[in-house]
Amino acid sequence: MTATDRSIELVTAAAQAAADRLAHDIIAYDVSDVLSITDAFLLASAPNDRQVKSIVDEIEERLNKELGAKPVRREGDRDARWILLDYVDIVVHVQHSEERVFYALERLWKDCPELPLPEDAVKTRGKAEEHARLSGADAADGSDGELS
């Protein structure tokens, strides 16, 4: 079994929405062969709680507006460290970068095929690592990352 056309359509729109809100390391897996509850997982991350919420809000708004899809469940809003949107056909995980590293969902699903994503989403790969490196440099030189 493979992800349905509807699932791929939802993943594509959600990935583009996440990329538009500057999410990091967007990736999607076809989990239909190993899970009966959903076809696909979309993973994305952001360096702070506010951006996690912004990404989730954009995904939810875009899928509703463009595809008439509303999540049946939204979890994790209170802390905004890991917000899950369950659309039945797909499940979207938007995590704070620290949670993304700690839980390493990619390791769990690495044997599942990756789904193709829009170019903007693909370009986000490695952005979390780049952001962490730049943040570390900012901390080391005493700056806060703001431009003067």
TORDRENVO-906451 format. One record per residue (C-alpha): x, y, z; chain; residue number from 1; residue in three letters. Coordinates in pm, 1 decimal, padded with zeros to 6 digits. Layout:
N
<marti c1="X" c2="Y" c3="Z" ch="A" i="NUM" aa="ALA"/>
...
END
This chain:
148
<marti c1="00000.0" c2="00000.0" c3="00000.0" ch="A" i="1" aa="MET"/>
<marti c1="00120.4" c2="00350.6" c3="-00070.8" ch="A" i="2" aa="THR"/>
<marti c1="00007.3" c2="00692.8" c3="00032.8" ch="A" i="3" aa="ALA"/>
<marti c1="-00307.4" c2="00807.1" c3="-00146.4" ch="A" i="4" aa="THR"/>
<marti c1="-00317.0" c2="01097.8" c3="-00388.4" ch="A" i="5" aa="ASP"/>
<marti c1="-00508.8" c2="01295.5" c3="-00123.6" ch="A" i="6" aa="ARG"/>
<marti c1="-00236.5" c2="01230.1" c3="00133.3" ch="A" i="7" aa="SER"/>
<marti c1="00033.2" c2="01342.8" c3="-00107.7" ch="A" i="8" aa="ILE"/>
<marti c1="-00168.3" c2="01655.6" c3="-00189.5" ch="A" i="9" aa="GLU"/>
<marti c1="-00199.2" c2="01736.6" c3="00183.6" ch="A" i="10" aa="LEU"/>
<marti c1="00169.9" c2="01669.8" c3="00250.1" ch="A" i="11" aa="VAL"/>
<marti c1="00275.0" c2="01888.6" c3="-00041.6" ch="A" i="12" aa="THR"/>
<marti c1="00058.1" c2="02182.0" c3="00067.8" ch="A" i="13" aa="ALA"/>
<marti c1="00162.1" c2="02145.6" c3="00432.9" ch="A" i="14" aa="ALA"/>
<marti c1="00531.5" c2="02127.2" c3="00340.9" ch="A" i="15" aa="ALA"/>
<marti c1="00505.7" c2="02441.7" c3="00129.1" ch="A" i="16" aa="GLN"/>
<marti c1="00323.4" c2="02624.4" c3="00409.9" ch="A" i="17" aa="ALA"/>
<marti c1="00594.3" c2="02518.5" c3="00657.0" ch="A" i="18" aa="ALA"/>
<marti c1="00868.6" c2="02631.3" c3="00419.0" ch="A" i="19" aa="ALA"/>
<marti c1="00693.9" c2="02965.8" c3="00371.6" ch="A" i="20" aa="ASP"/>
<marti c1="00711.4" c2="03014.9" c3="00750.6" ch="A" i="21" aa="ARG"/>
<marti c1="01083.5" c2="02925.8" c3="00751.6" ch="A" i="22" aa="LEU"/>
<marti c1="01059.6" c2="02579.9" c3="00905.5" ch="A" i="23" aa="ALA"/>
<marti c1="01378.9" c2="02374.7" c3="00919.7" ch="A" i="24" aa="HIS"/>
<marti c1="01448.7" c2="02024.2" c3="00793.6" ch="A" i="25" aa="ASP"/>
<marti c1="01110.9" c2="01947.7" c3="00638.0" ch="A" i="26" aa="ILE"/>
<marti c1="01073.2" c2="01582.8" c3="00544.4" ch="A" i="27" aa="ILE"/>
<marti c1="00779.9" c2="01351.0" c3="00477.9" ch="A" i="28" aa="ALA"/>
<marti c1="00752.5" c2="00974.6" c3="00501.5" ch="A" i="29" aa="TYR"/>
<marti c1="00503.3" c2="00732.8" c3="00351.3" ch="A" i="30" aa="ASP"/>
<marti c1="00413.8" c2="00524.5" c3="00657.3" ch="A" i="31" aa="VAL"/>
<marti c1="00112.7" c2="00351.3" c3="00500.8" ch="A" i="32" aa="SER"/>
<marti c1="00286.2" c2="00010.7" c3="00490.8" ch="A" i="33" aa="ASP"/>
<marti c1="00369.5" c2="00011.7" c3="00862.7" ch="A" i="34" aa="VAL"/>
<marti c1="00078.4" c2="00205.5" c3="01015.1" ch="A" i="35" aa="LEU"/>
<marti c1="-00291.1" c2="00158.3" c3="00958.9" ch="A" i="36" aa="SER"/>
<marti c1="-00390.4" c2="00488.8" c3="01120.4" ch="A" i="37" aa="ILE"/>
<marti c1="-00239.2" c2="00727.3" c3="00864.1" ch="A" i="38" aa="THR"/>
<marti c1="-00063.7" c2="00737.5" c3="00528.6" ch="A" i="39" aa="ASP"/>
<marti c1="00209.5" c2="00991.8" c3="00587.1" ch="A" i="40" aa="ALA"/>
<marti c1="00407.1" c2="01185.4" c3="00845.3" ch="A" i="41" aa="PHE"/>
<marti c1="00537.6" c2="01533.5" c3="00779.1" ch="A" i="42" aa="LEU"/>
<marti c1="00815.5" c2="01653.7" c3="01010.1" ch="A" i="43" aa="LEU"/>
<marti c1="00937.6" c2="02010.0" c3="01045.8" ch="A" i="44" aa="ALA"/>
<marti c1="01114.7" c2="02209.9" c3="01313.8" ch="A" i="45" aa="SER"/>
<marti c1="01184.3" c2="02563.7" c3="01426.4" ch="A" i="46" aa="ALA"/>
<marti c1="01433.6" c2="02723.2" c3="01665.6" ch="A" i="47" aa="PRO"/>
<marti c1="01175.5" c2="02875.2" c3="01902.5" ch="A" i="48" aa="ASN"/>
<marti c1="00825.9" c2="02820.1" c3="02039.0" ch="A" i="49" aa="ASP"/>
<marti c1="00674.7" c2="03123.4" c3="01866.5" ch="A" i="50" aa="ARG"/>
<marti c1="00790.6" c2="03004.2" c3="01527.3" ch="A" i="51" aa="GLN"/>
<marti c1="00661.8" c2="02651.3" c3="01595.9" ch="A" i="52" aa="VAL"/>
<marti c1="00315.4" c2="02801.3" c3="01655.1" ch="A" i="53" aa="LYS"/>
<marti c1="00342.1" c2="03022.8" c3="01348.1" ch="A" i="54" aa="SER"/>
<marti c1="00429.5" c2="02726.2" c3="01126.3" ch="A" i="55" aa="ILE"/>
<marti c1="00143.5" c2="02518.9" c3="01263.4" ch="A" i="56" aa="VAL"/>
<marti c1="-00105.0" c2="02803.9" c3="01221.4" ch="A" i="57" aa="ASP"/>
<marti c1="00005.0" c2="02855.0" c3="00859.3" ch="A" i="58" aa="GLU"/>
<marti c1="-00024.3" c2="02483.9" c3="00779.2" ch="A" i="59" aa="ILE"/>
<marti c1="-00369.3" c2="02465.9" c3="00933.4" ch="A" i="60" aa="GLU"/>
<marti c1="-00490.3" c2="02779.5" c3="00754.6" ch="A" i="61" aa="GLU"/>
<marti c1="-00345.2" c2="02678.2" c3="00417.5" ch="A" i="62" aa="ARG"/>
<marti c1="-00484.9" c2="02324.0" c3="00422.0" ch="A" i="63" aa="LEU"/>
<marti c1="-00827.0" c2="02454.5" c3="00520.5" ch="A" i="64" aa="ASN"/>
<marti c1="-00830.1" c2="02734.7" c3="00263.5" ch="A" i="65" aa="LYS"/>
<marti c1="-00678.8" c2="02547.8" c3="-00032.2" ch="A" i="66" aa="GLU"/>
<marti c1="-00794.2" c2="02190.4" c3="00026.9" ch="A" i="67" aa="LEU"/>
<marti c1="-01088.4" c2="02216.2" c3="00266.8" ch="A" i="68" aa="GLY"/>
<marti c1="-00904.1" c2="02003.7" c3="00522.5" ch="A" i="69" aa="ALA"/>
<marti c1="-00931.4" c2="02056.0" c3="00896.6" ch="A" i="70" aa="LYS"/>
<marti c1="-00737.9" c2="01859.2" c3="01156.4" ch="A" i="71" aa="PRO"/>
<marti c1="-00939.4" c2="01617.0" c3="01366.6" ch="A" i="72" aa="VAL"/>
<marti c1="-00694.3" c2="01678.5" c3="01649.2" ch="A" i="73" aa="ARG"/>
<marti c1="-00435.0" c2="01940.2" c3="01743.9" ch="A" i="74" aa="ARG"/>
<marti c1="-00207.9" c2="01867.4" c3="02038.7" ch="A" i="75" aa="GLU"/>
<marti c1="00082.2" c2="02039.9" c3="02208.8" ch="A" i="76" aa="GLY"/>
<marti c1="-00030.6" c2="02402.3" c3="02184.9" ch="A" i="77" aa="ASP"/>
<marti c1="00027.7" c2="02483.1" c3="02550.1" ch="A" i="78" aa="ARG"/>
<marti c1="00404.1" c2="02449.8" c3="02546.1" ch="A" i="79" aa="ASP"/>
<marti c1="00452.3" c2="02480.6" c3="02167.7" ch="A" i="80" aa="ALA"/>
<marti c1="00753.6" c2="02251.2" c3="02184.8" ch="A" i="81" aa="ARG"/>
<marti c1="00593.1" c2="01980.3" c3="01971.7" ch="A" i="82" aa="TRP"/>
<marti c1="00261.0" c2="02043.5" c3="01804.3" ch="A" i="83" aa="ILE"/>
<marti c1="00084.0" c2="01763.8" c3="01624.4" ch="A" i="84" aa="LEU"/>
<marti c1="-00186.8" c2="01813.0" c3="01362.8" ch="A" i="85" aa="LEU"/>
<marti c1="-00382.9" c2="01497.1" c3="01281.7" ch="A" i="86" aa="ASP"/>
<marti c1="-00561.1" c2="01509.4" c3="00947.0" ch="A" i="87" aa="TYR"/>
<marti c1="-00626.6" c2="01131.2" c3="00951.1" ch="A" i="88" aa="VAL"/>
<marti c1="-00465.6" c2="01092.3" c3="00605.0" ch="A" i="89" aa="ASP"/>
<marti c1="-00150.8" c2="01263.6" c3="00729.6" ch="A" i="90" aa="ILE"/>
<marti c1="-00003.5" c2="01362.1" c3="01064.0" ch="A" i="91" aa="VAL"/>
<marti c1="00204.9" c2="01677.8" c3="01084.4" ch="A" i="92" aa="VAL"/>
<marti c1="00469.9" c2="01709.6" c3="01356.2" ch="A" i="93" aa="HIS"/>
<marti c1="00620.4" c2="02054.8" c3="01409.7" ch="A" i="94" aa="VAL"/>
<marti c1="00886.1" c2="02042.3" c3="01679.1" ch="A" i="95" aa="GLN"/>
<marti c1="01115.5" c2="02282.2" c3="01854.3" ch="A" i="96" aa="HIS"/>
<marti c1="01465.1" c2="02204.0" c3="01725.7" ch="A" i="97" aa="SER"/>
<marti c1="01571.3" c2="02061.7" c3="02062.7" ch="A" i="98" aa="GLU"/>
<marti c1="01279.0" c2="01816.5" c3="02066.2" ch="A" i="99" aa="GLU"/>
<marti c1="01353.4" c2="01723.2" c3="01707.7" ch="A" i="100" aa="ARG"/>
<marti c1="01706.2" c2="01620.0" c3="01801.5" ch="A" i="101" aa="VAL"/>
<marti c1="01602.4" c2="01446.9" c3="02124.6" ch="A" i="102" aa="PHE"/>
<marti c1="01315.0" c2="01240.3" c3="01983.0" ch="A" i="103" aa="TYR"/>
<marti c1="01475.5" c2="01182.5" c3="01640.9" ch="A" i="104" aa="ALA"/>
<marti c1="01158.6" c2="01067.4" c3="01467.5" ch="A" i="105" aa="LEU"/>
<marti c1="01357.3" c2="01024.8" c3="01146.6" ch="A" i="106" aa="GLU"/>
<marti c1="01531.2" c2="00725.4" c3="01303.9" ch="A" i="107" aa="ARG"/>
<marti c1="01195.0" c2="00558.6" c3="01365.9" ch="A" i="108" aa="LEU"/>
<marti c1="01074.7" c2="00606.4" c3="01009.4" ch="A" i="109" aa="TRP"/>
<marti c1="01402.6" c2="00588.3" c3="00815.2" ch="A" i="110" aa="LYS"/>
<marti c1="01300.7" c2="00260.3" c3="00651.5" ch="A" i="111" aa="ASP"/>
<marti c1="00984.4" c2="00417.8" c3="00510.8" ch="A" i="112" aa="CYS"/>
<marti c1="01001.4" c2="00583.3" c3="00170.3" ch="A" i="113" aa="PRO"/>
<marti c1="01036.6" c2="00959.4" c3="00162.0" ch="A" i="114" aa="GLU"/>
<marti c1="00765.5" c2="01148.7" c3="-00017.6" ch="A" i="115" aa="LEU"/>
<marti c1="00860.1" c2="01411.4" c3="-00274.5" ch="A" i="116" aa="PRO"/>
<marti c1="00825.3" c2="01767.7" c3="-00148.4" ch="A" i="117" aa="LEU"/>
<marti c1="00822.4" c2="02111.4" c3="-00311.6" ch="A" i="118" aa="PRO"/>
<marti c1="01165.8" c2="02257.0" c3="-00381.7" ch="A" i="119" aa="GLU"/>
<marti c1="01123.1" c2="02524.5" c3="-00111.6" ch="A" i="120" aa="ASP"/>
<marti c1="01072.2" c2="02249.5" c3="00146.9" ch="A" i="121" aa="ALA"/>
<marti c1="01369.7" c2="02044.8" c3="00025.2" ch="A" i="122" aa="VAL"/>
<marti c1="01592.8" c2="02352.1" c3="00056.5" ch="A" i="123" aa="LYS"/>
<marti c1="01523.7" c2="02360.4" c3="00432.8" ch="A" i="124" aa="THR"/>
<marti c1="01733.0" c2="02047.4" c3="00493.2" ch="A" i="125" aa="ARG"/>
<marti c1="02026.1" c2="02124.9" c3="00720.8" ch="A" i="126" aa="GLY"/>
<marti c1="01886.8" c2="02463.0" c3="00828.2" ch="A" i="127" aa="LYS"/>
<marti c1="01852.2" c2="02358.5" c3="01194.7" ch="A" i="128" aa="ALA"/>
<marti c1="02218.9" c2="02261.7" c3="01206.7" ch="A" i="129" aa="GLU"/>
<marti c1="02316.4" c2="02586.6" c3="01037.7" ch="A" i="130" aa="GLU"/>
<marti c1="02101.6" c2="02787.0" c3="01280.9" ch="A" i="131" aa="HIS"/>
<marti c1="02251.6" c2="02607.2" c3="01581.7" ch="A" i="132" aa="ALA"/>
<marti c1="02602.7" c2="02672.7" c3="01452.7" ch="A" i="133" aa="ARG"/>
<marti c1="02528.9" c2="03042.0" c3="01401.2" ch="A" i="134" aa="LEU"/>
<marti c1="02359.0" c2="03068.5" c3="01741.5" ch="A" i="135" aa="SER"/>
<marti c1="02660.3" c2="02906.5" c3="01902.6" ch="A" i="136" aa="GLY"/>
<marti c1="02888.1" c2="03156.9" c3="01731.5" ch="A" i="137" aa="ALA"/>
<marti c1="02665.3" c2="03440.7" c3="01853.4" ch="A" i="138" aa="ASP"/>
<marti c1="02681.1" c2="03309.2" c3="02208.7" ch="A" i="139" aa="ALA"/>
<marti c1="03057.5" c2="03267.5" c3="02187.9" ch="A" i="140" aa="ALA"/>
<marti c1="03115.4" c2="03625.3" c3="02074.5" ch="A" i="141" aa="ASP"/>
<marti c1="02864.6" c2="03769.9" c3="02320.1" ch="A" i="142" aa="GLY"/>
<marti c1="02621.6" c2="03892.5" c3="02058.0" ch="A" i="143" aa="SER"/>
<marti c1="02255.7" c2="03802.3" c3="02050.2" ch="A" i="144" aa="ASP"/>
<marti c1="02241.3" c2="03738.1" c3="01676.3" ch="A" i="145" aa="GLY"/>
<marti c1="02085.9" c2="04076.7" c3="01602.3" ch="A" i="146" aa="GLU"/>
<marti c1="02232.5" c2="04293.3" c3="01333.2" ch="A" i="147" aa="LEU"/>
<marti c1="02360.6" c2="04631.0" c3="01446.0" ch="A" i="148" aa="SER"/>
END
